[in-house]
Amino acid sequence: MATINIAQECGCFKKSELVNNVSFDNKDDAMIKAQSIVKHMNEEFCGKHGFELSENGDDFAIAMKAPQQAQASGGCCGGGHCS
């Protein structure tokens, strides 16, 4: 049995139709669903937070990560393409 857990339910999660603590019969199905949930949360939620997936044995956790701040160099991301 594999489980997907959302560590902190933000307001967008609570308003969505997503469900926390979902269990699957096998790890592969859980991983595919967890990746889909993280993608949806990062693309469709308000953008105040980012979300990342971690794996612990057969279980998957989705946690909030701090939003990335624009760097002090005029908002350049540092990727080398701004100069």
N, C-alpha and C positions, 0 to 999 in steps of 0.2 A: 504494500500500500504506500503510495506517494502522496504528499500533501503540498499545497501551495498556501502560504501564509503571507498576508500583508501586515507588516509590523506596525505601521501607524496609518490609520484610516483618515485621510485628509477629507476636507469638505467635498471635494470633487468626487472622491471615491464613494462617500456616503450618498451623494446624489445620483450616482451612476447605478446601473443594473448589475454591476460586478458583485461577486460574492466572495467573502473571505473564508479561509480554511476549507478549501475544496480538496477532496480526496479522489485519487485515481487508482485504478487497479495496477497500473504499471508506470514506471519512471519515465519512459519515453513519452507517453501521452501527457503526463504532468509537465514535462519540460517544454513540450510544444505549446501547451496552453499557457504556461508561465511566461514564455517569451512573447506570446501574443498579447497577454495582459500588459506586460511592461511596455511594449510598443504602443499599445492603445493609450495607456496612461501618459506616456511621454509626448504623444502626438495630439491627443484630444483633450487632455485636461488643461487647466488655466495657465500652466507654465510657471507658476510660483515655485514649484519644486520639480526636480528630476527624480526618476525612479531607476533603481538598479536591481538586478537579479543576482542572488547568490544561491549556492547549492550546498546542502549538508546531508550527505548520504542519499537517501531517497526523497528528501524533502527540499522544497524550494522556498526561499524567502524573498519578498519584494520590499525594499526599504527606500525611504526618501533619502535623497542626497541633496546637499546644499546647492542652490543655483550658482552657476558659474558667473562670477563678476567680470565685467569688462576690465581689461588691464589698464593701468594708469597711462599707457602710451596712446591716448586718444581713442581708445576702444579697439585698437588692433588686437587680434587674437594671438598674434605671435607666429602665425603659420608661414610667414615669409612672403606672402602674396600681396601685402598692402604697400610695400615700398616701390 
